[in-house]
């Protein structure tokens, strides 16, 4: 271990904290950077203990929760607080093993929950551009397939697993294995979502046309290689086998780049775009929940935050009062 990894004796820590740092340095052979972070965490804990006018070894769970709340109110992220608590938890666990304390005061203290990031949705213009994109000189077979894939992901809000699991038609085998199917005559796609929950999603006109075109191309010779067409699978690859989720990811990423989108598109982004754009237009949260196959309405409600952001942006850009200075 390098000499600089040893915390200086004048770092302001009490003897028990220095003993713990010496233990993790020698026994756990921590890197210098990690030891520095442990030292900073303990210095932070000591500062809180001084404010509470208590020694480190007399702090209780209530004190630790208050310290975490103070850090949260001060703007520290949930992840940052969790890392600090982890460092403190390790110190008190060591102290308990040494018989210095009877109970680890950090044992049952948890960091605040990190806010769930908003799902990434494309602007409407970008989504439409991707759906309507036609690549000159592209393999017509691949072009027909990929166009239908985009229409089902964006036009129906399917998960990528639901998409690649689709069959050409309904069958007892498909239902037993949890695979969905399309019914062009009825204008519906039937899928099995999470937990094997079945739902029916209407096919829009663009999706139905793209699927009909793909089905007319699907069985034609393609790719130049020998292969056996999977008679059941709706979407197949160059050798006739059912495509994988990874294939869809790669093809979407390439297609979005060729279409001129600045954001690399992945399948779930099109599902988010479907939900966000539908909610912006209709405002019907329950309908969007049904179409997405969410078991709980709270899962769908995240899209109302996206919708509010859209409305706020429109207001900022268009409303005269949005630009009025406070001093006027």
HELIX and SHEET records of a PDB file:
HELIX    1   1 UNK A    3  UNK A    5  5                                   3    
HELIX    2   2 UNK A   15  UNK A   27  1                                  13    
HELIX    3   3 UNK A   32  UNK A   52  1                                  21    
HELIX    4   4 UNK A   56  UNK A   58  5                                   3    
HELIX    5   5 UNK A   61  UNK A   73  1                                  13    
HELIX    6   6 UNK A   78  UNK A   97  1                                  20    
HELIX    7   7 UNK A  124  UNK A  132  1                                   9    
HELIX    8   8 UNK A  140  UNK A  156  1                                  17    
HELIX    9   9 UNK A  160  UNK A  164  1                                   5    
HELIX   10  10 UNK A  172  UNK A  176  1                                   5    
HELIX   11  11 UNK A  194  UNK A  196  5                                   3    
HELIX   12  12 UNK A  205  UNK A  218  1                                  14    
HELIX   13  13 UNK A  245  UNK A  258  1                                  14    
HELIX   14  14 UNK A  267  UNK A  282  1                                  16    
HELIX   15  15 UNK A  285  UNK A  292  1                                   8    
HELIX   16  16 UNK A  297  UNK A  300  1                                   4    
HELIX   17  17 UNK A  302  UNK A  318  1                                  17    
HELIX   18  18 UNK A  320  UNK A  323  5                                   4    
SHEET    1   A 3 UNK A 181  UNK A 183  0                                        
SHEET    2   A 3 UNK A 188  UNK A 192 -1                                        
SHEET    3   A 3 UNK A 198  UNK A 202 -1                                        
END                                                                             
